[in-house]
């Protein structure tokens, strides 16, 4: 079993969660992708920006939140988490239909400049 000191040190040294982690598609601790068929059960261990953060039940949950069973909260179904993640990715993607600002600017070479 992990000591409380090693668990606290792990929390302090952890990098920022990825987009997949924030969407509940990957474990907060070991980064296991829950979309894989063999992925372990995910439990809610914390919240960030009103969104649940998930970890694998057991050691990862204990390292992330102090309890092997996580919080007393049921995570959203995987297909709903995937849909929300894809919706967020489409909202954040640049709009390809928008005109390119460089295309709207007059080109100095074509304004009487023979070069």
Rosetta blueprint (number, residue, H / E / L):
1 X L
2 X L
3 X L
4 X H
5 X H
6 X H
7 X H
8 X H
9 X H
10 X H
11 X H
12 X H
13 X L
14 X L
15 X L
16 X L
17 X L
18 X L
19 X H
20 X H
21 X H
22 X H
23 X L
24 X L
25 X L
26 X E
27 X L
28 X L
29 X L
30 X L
31 X L
32 X L
33 X E
34 X L
35 X L
36 X L
37 X L
38 X L
39 X L
40 X L
41 X L
42 X E
43 X E
44 X E
45 X E
46 X E
47 X E
48 X E
49 X L
50 X L
51 X E
52 X E
53 X E
54 X E
55 X E
56 X E
57 X L
58 X L
59 X H
60 X H
61 X H
62 X H
63 X H
64 X H
65 X H
66 X L
67 X L
68 X L
69 X L
70 X L
71 X L
72 X L
73 X L
74 X L
75 X L
76 X L
77 X L
78 X H
79 X H
80 X H
81 X H
82 X H
83 X H
84 X H
85 X H
86 X H
87 X H
88 X H
89 X H
90 X H
91 X H
92 X H
93 X L
94 X L
95 X L
96 X L
97 X L
98 X L
99 X L
100 X L
101 X H
102 X H
103 X H
104 X H
105 X L
106 X L
107 X L
108 X H
109 X H
110 X H
111 X L
112 X L
113 X L
114 X L
115 X L
